[in-house]
Amino acid sequence: SLPNRDMKEKLPVLKSALLENPNIEGVASASSSPGRGYPKNLFPVETKDGFVEKGVNLYQVDDNYIPTLEISLIEGRNFSKKLASDSNAIIVNQLFAERNGWEDPIGKRIRISNSDDEVEEYASVIGVMNNFHQLSLYQELEPLVFFYDENKRFVHIKFRPENTANVKDHIEKKWAEVFPGNPFNPYYLDQHFYESYEADQKRSKVFTLFSGITIFIACVGLLGLASFSAEQRTKEIGIRKVIGASIYNIIFLLTKEFFILIFIAMIFAFSGAFYLMNNWLDSSFVYHTEIHFLSFLYAGIISLLFVLLTVSFHAYRAANSNPINALRSE
């Protein structure tokens, strides 16, 4: 970040110095940075009904910004410092063109002069870029306009990751040469985006922890119930074994009741989970994944495996016991 005018004026010197390192692939500047906001101003925009005042999201970039951040152009061209006319050129995203009914956006105009100016001044579209999420997925995708300007506040440096330590040392060294006495406080865009969802990451860990504790407590409870059930039906198991029931018949007898209860519990649990999770996704994220049936299927299978592993121990021990011991008191 270049917080003052003196630093911004020295940006071309910094760019040249940084590009001396072959691992640095691009240096660009802009008035904002991915993940950050931008101002919105009212401008008369050319439409089929003439010029209509609309809110325009402003984003000032230099000619290196689009290639450095690998933003795709689907029509037209990028800005060029060699063309004086590009001082009044703009690049819009697909959504901006669609919202204004521009079937052929190249050449369409925005009036940038004030209403009381004697001479009207226009900015013309020279390119259309793919839509991209400038902000997080909490916010809806918005129309966006790039205006051409150089030496803006945010410097973006793209480099090959093979030798990160060397590149960072080079950047720090050149920064100190160009801006002596000014602190160097860089950040990585991927980390910046990660911080946007940090609360969700923490929430995920908390839910995972408490889910694990809940499963453990449930398994301990099932273990106790299975032990109690087997103890209560000791004589019944002995009689069944005497009249020819196999070990697998006995295990099935003792476990089926638990499976029936688990199936009933799943109906309520899955219904509640679907409602709560779907409501959370809809209220928190404009763009989000859909909750798929397979998620509940996998959860159900895992739950049944937990029940089987927990209950089958006591069921197998009861089924494998000597029926004479069970019937001795009769």
N, C-alpha and C positions, 0 to 999 in steps of 0.2 A: 504494500500500500504506500502511495506517495501522498502524504497529507497536505502538502503546501505547494504553492505555485513555483517556487524556486526549484524544488525537486522535480516537478513535472517538466520544467523547461530543460532539465538535464537528462531526461529520459532517452533521447536519441544516443547520447554518449554511453549510457548504461547498456542499451541494446547492442551497440557495436562491440562493447567490451565483453558482454556475455556470449555473443555468437563466435568469439574466438575459440571457445571450447567446442570441439567437433561433436561432443555428445549432446549438445543443446540444439534441438531441431527447430525451435521457434520461440520468438519473444513478441508478445502482443500487449496492447493496453486497451482498457475499456472503462466506461464510467461505472460499471458494476461487475459482478463476478457470479458464475453459476452458484445458485443457492441463496443469493442475495436479491433484494427487491430493486425496484426502479421507479422513477417518477412517472406520473400520468398527467398529460396536458390535453387541453381541448384544441383540436385543429380542424379546419374545414377540409373534409376528405372528398375526393372526386367520386361520385356515384352516378347511376343512371338518371337520378333526379337532380343532378347538379352537385354543387359542393355543399355537404352537410356536416355540421359540427359534430365531432365524435371524440371520445376519449382515446388517446393514443399512448401506449406504453413506450416510453423513450429509452433507448439504449444506445450510447455513443461508443463506437468501436473504431479501431484503425484498420488498415488494409491487411494486417497480419492476423487479426483475431479469428476470422472464419477458418482459414487453413490450420492455424495452431490448435484450435479446439475441434477440428475435424467436423465442422458443421456442413451438412450436405446442401448444395444448391441444386434445386430441381429445374430452375429456369434462370436465364440471364447470366450475370457475371458478378464477380467480387469487386469491391472498391479498388481503385488504383490511385496512388499519389501522383502518378504521372499525368492524370487527367484533371485539369482545373475544374471541369464541370462536375466532378464528383463531390465537390464541396456542398452541392445541393442535391446529392443522390441519396436514395434510401434503399434498403433491402428489407422486405417484409416476410413474415412467415406465412405458411399456407392458410392458417386460420384467419389471419388479417384479410387476405385476399378473398376468402370465402365469405366472411362476414360483410364485406362491402360489395359483393356480387361481381367481383372482377374475374371474368372468364379468361381475359388476356391481360394479366397484371402489368406487364412490362410497358412503361411509359405513363402509367396512371400517376396522378399527382396528389400531393398534399400541400395546401397553402400554408406557408410558414411565416408570412408577414403579418403584422398586426392590422386590425381593421382600420386603424387611423393612419397607416402608412400611405404615402402618396404612390409608391410603386409596389405592386403586388409581387411577392416572391414565392416560388414554388419549389418543392422537392419532388423529383421524379423517381419512380421505381426502376431500378436497373437489375434487380434479381429477386428471386423467391427462394426461401430456404425451407427445409423440412421443419415441421413442428418439433420442438424439444422442450423438456421440462426445466425451465429456468429456476423454478421454485420446487419445493418438495411435492410428493404425491398427495399431500393433504389439500393442496390447492388445485383448482381447476385450471386446465391449460388455457392460456390467454393469448389474444392477438399481440404481436410484438413487431416493433419497427426498429431497425438498426439505422442510425444516422452516422455519417462519416465524420470522424474527428480524431486528431492525434494527441498523444501525450496526456492521456487521461489517468485517473487515480490508481486503478488496479492493474498491476503488471502480471501477465500470465507467462510462465516459462515452461515450455514442454521439452523434456529431455529423455534420452534413452535410459532405461533403468539398469543397464549393465554395470555402471560405475557411479552409483548414486553419491557415495561419499566424496568422490573426486569432484563431481559436478557441484555439490553443495559448498565445498571449500572454495571452488572457483567463483561461485556467485557471491559468497560472503566477502571474498577478497576484492572483487570488482565493485561491490556495493560500498565497501569502506573507502575505496579510492575515489569513487564518484560522489559519495555522500558522507564525507568524514564527520564523525560525531553523531550520526543518526543511527539509532538502533535498527538491527536487521531482525524482523519478526515475520518469517514466512509461514505459510501453512499449505497443506496439501488438500486439493479439492476433494479427493475421496474421503479423507478424514472429516472435512467440512460437511459433506453429505451424510456421512455416518452419524455425525452429531445431531442432524435433523431428526433422526429416528432413535436417538439414544434412549429416550423415555420408553419407547416401545421395546427396545432390547432389554432394558431393565425389567419392564413389566413381564416380558417373556420368561426371564430367569426366575422371577418371583413365582409366577404361575407354575413353572416346571418344578421348582422346589416344593411348593405346597402340594402339587399333584403327586409327587413322589412320596411325600409324608402321608398323604391320604391313602395311597395304594398300600403302603406298608401297614398302616393301622387297619385297613380293611382286610388285608391278608392275615394279620394276627387275629382279628375277630373271626374270620372264616375258619382259621385253624382251631380256635376254641369251640366254635359251633360244631365243626366236624367231629372233634373229640367227644363232645357232649352227645351228639346224635349217635355216634357209634357205641358209646357206653350205654345209652338208653335202649338200644336195639340189640344188645348182646345176645339175649336169649332167642330173639327172632332170627338173628343171623345163624345161630347154632342150629335151630330147627330147620331152616332152609338148607343148610349144608348137609344135614342128615338125610333130607329127602331128595338130595341130588343137585342142589344149586352149585354152579361153578363159581370160582373166584371172580370171574368177570361179571357174572350175574349180580353178585353181592356188591361189587364196586359200582356197577351201574345203578343199583337200587339206592345206595347211599349218596351218590353224586347227582342223580337226576333232579332231586328236589332243589339243590343249590343252583343248578343250571336254569331251572324254571324261574326261580327268584331273580337270577341275574338277568334273564331275558325281560322280565317285567321291569326291573330297574333300568335297563337300557332304553326302553321305550320313553320313560320319563327323562332320563339323563340326556339322550340324544336330542329329544324335542327341545329341552331347555337350552342345550349347548348350541343347537342350530339357531334358535331365536336370538340368544344373547350375542353370539359371535357375528351373526349376520347384521344385527342392529349396530354392533360396535364398528364393523367394517364400513357400513353405509354412513354412519355419523362421523367417522374419523377420516376416512380416505375417499377422495373423489374417484381415484383409480385404485382398484384393489382386486385381489383374486376372488374367485367364486368358491364357496364351500361345496366340495364334491361328495357324492355318496360314498366313494371309496374311502374317504377319511373315516367315516363312521364304521364301514365294514372292517377296516384294519383295526380300529379301536376295539370293536366288538370281539374280533378274533383274539387279540392280545388279552382282553379282559377274561375271556373264556379259558385261555391258556393259564392265566394266573389262578383262576378258580380251580382248574383241573390239577395243577401242580400243588396247590395248597390243600385241597380236600382229599386227593387220591392217597396221600401218605397214610392218613388214619383209616380211610376206606380199605386200602390194601392190607393194613395190619389187622383190621377186624375180620376181613374176608379170609385171611390166611391163618387165623387163630384156630386152636383145637376146639371143635364143638362140644366135646365132653366137658371141658372146663365151664362152658356157658350153661350147660344143662345139668350140672352136678347137683345143684340145689333143688331141682324139680323132682 
